[in-house]
Amino acid sequence: MIQSGCDLIEVRDASVDFVMRGGFFAAKETLSAVDTVNLTLNRDETVAIVGESGSGKSTLGRLIIGDQKPTGGSIKIKGQEVRNLSRLVRSRLAQPVVQDPSSAMDPRWTIESLLEEPFRIHRELDSRDGAAIRDILSAVRLSETVLTRRPHELSGGQLQRVAIARALLLEPEILVCDEAVSALDASVQAEIVGLLKSIQKERHTAILFITHDLHLVPRIADRIAVMYLGQIVEIGSTQSVGGELSHPYTRALFGASPKIGRRQGKRATLQGEPPSPTNRLGGCPFHPRCSQAWNVCNSVIPALTATSDDQAVACHLVTAQNRAKLEMAAEAAK
Ligand SMILES: Nc1ncnc2c1ncn2[C@@H]1O[C@H](COP(=O)(O)OP(=O)(O)OP(=O)(O)O)[C@@H](O)[C@H]1O
């Protein structure tokens, strides 16, 4: 399933351009942080967004939460255009879970006050909110004893649980987890990933899981979208992405990740840096770093093309290999 049958989030040709000015006399430059991205996300589904630093993952996450306006295209949640919704409505649809929860928490407040805050913003506190807070603490497997503590008195894992609890209080449809476990130890990462999965099972929440921790991806994601210079260059099920017919960038990116990397025969490595996002080259954006690039790659932009029912790749070579494979299969079937 390349794109899920969409009933929750539909991102269509979404772009975010930032206009940059180097100095007073310097010409303006346009940085394309997200470039014509298409993505769907369903209830009960987790899509991992992976890619090197600067590939546009967080900007895509902010688009879905509504903290970033698109310069092109559309982002719909339950059929409603996100940019037209008020902040309050948006926060009931999509909530962020960030890497450093303490940065969003006033250190002077108790955990109880921090958990009451979403209700205070939305309406007057009422007696049901105490019960909702106790329920949410139990959902994130925290004891009520944390309520009287302050953020600095909790461990990193406990604090991330409080952040997840806060994000869940308004019963959002989607959690956008942006490097939400990256700062934690491996064992705590595994606990939080397990917690997110069980919350998803109980509440049917969709999760966008933005991460550099590629080893976590198979544990949490149903699908993976690989971003390079603002574009999705590969998308598909967790089983297919990184497999035989995969983008050279994906193979290089995942080459360093034993769990995913072992699916490919020879391990590729990622050489060099991505080109400047303000100075787009012609053809495939990955061609200057691709050891398999051929003539067409520096002149024609490859379209994201299905290689199977559950994978699409934007690579001329993969498209040609897939075509050859299909022709051979058809020939053999004659
Ligand atoms: N507000 C902004 N103004 C100008 N450029 C921005 C802004 N926000 C992001 N960018 C640029 O957009 C590009 C994509 O950034 P983004 O943070 O989305 O990437 P990322 O893949 O999440 O990176 P990382 O993994 O390091 O967080 C980068 O080149 C970044 O410098």
PDBQT file of the ligand as one rigid body, heavy atoms in Angstrom, charges set to zero:
ROOT
HETATM    1  N1  LIG A 401      11.919  28.956   9.335  1.00  0.00    +0.000 N 
HETATM    2  C1  LIG A 401      12.839  28.638   8.431  1.00  0.00    +0.000 A 
HETATM    3  N2  LIG A 401      13.430  29.589   7.673  1.00  0.00    +0.000 NA
HETATM    4  C2  LIG A 401      14.334  29.265   6.732  1.00  0.00    +0.000 A 
HETATM    5  N3  LIG A 401      14.722  27.998   6.462  1.00  0.00    +0.000 NA
HETATM    6  C3  LIG A 401      14.171  27.018   7.177  1.00  0.00    +0.000 A 
HETATM    7  C4  LIG A 401      13.207  27.278   8.206  1.00  0.00    +0.000 A 
HETATM    8  N4  LIG A 401      12.823  26.086   8.750  1.00  0.00    +0.000 NA
HETATM    9  C5  LIG A 401      13.527  25.132   8.102  1.00  0.00    +0.000 A 
HETATM   10  N5  LIG A 401      14.329  25.694   7.178  1.00  0.00    +0.000 N 
HETATM   11  C6  LIG A 401      15.228  24.995   6.241  1.00  0.00    +0.000 C 
HETATM   12  O1  LIG A 401      14.412  24.043   5.567  1.00  0.00    +0.000 OA
HETATM   13  C7  LIG A 401      15.143  22.846   5.331  1.00  0.00    +0.000 C 
HETATM   14  C8  LIG A 401      14.382  21.673   5.951  1.00  0.00    +0.000 C 
HETATM   15  O2  LIG A 401      14.453  21.826   7.380  1.00  0.00    +0.000 OA
HETATM   16  P1  LIG A 401      13.788  20.767   8.363  1.00  0.00    +0.000 P 
HETATM   17  O3  LIG A 401      14.058  21.225   9.748  1.00  0.00    +0.000 OA
HETATM   18  O4  LIG A 401      12.376  20.547   7.972  1.00  0.00    +0.000 OA
HETATM   19  O5  LIG A 401      14.633  19.459   8.041  1.00  0.00    +0.000 OA
HETATM   20  P2  LIG A 401      14.745  18.130   8.892  1.00  0.00    +0.000 P 
HETATM   21  O6  LIG A 401      14.807  17.011   7.913  1.00  0.00    +0.000 OA
HETATM   22  O7  LIG A 401      13.678  18.071   9.922  1.00  0.00    +0.000 OA
HETATM   23  O8  LIG A 401      16.164  18.318   9.597  1.00  0.00    +0.000 OA
HETATM   24  P3  LIG A 401      16.616  17.785  11.045  1.00  0.00    +0.000 P 
HETATM   25  O9  LIG A 401      16.595  16.294  10.936  1.00  0.00    +0.000 OA
HETATM   26  O10 LIG A 401      17.984  18.344  11.207  1.00  0.00    +0.000 OA
HETATM   27  O11 LIG A 401      15.639  18.311  12.045  1.00  0.00    +0.000 OA
HETATM   28  C9  LIG A 401      16.531  23.072   5.924  1.00  0.00    +0.000 C 
HETATM   29  O12 LIG A 401      17.401  23.484   4.880  1.00  0.00    +0.000 OA
HETATM   30  C10 LIG A 401      16.313  24.177   6.926  1.00  0.00    +0.000 C 
HETATM   31  O13 LIG A 401      17.489  24.930   7.116  1.00  0.00    +0.000 OA
ENDROOT
TORSDOF 0
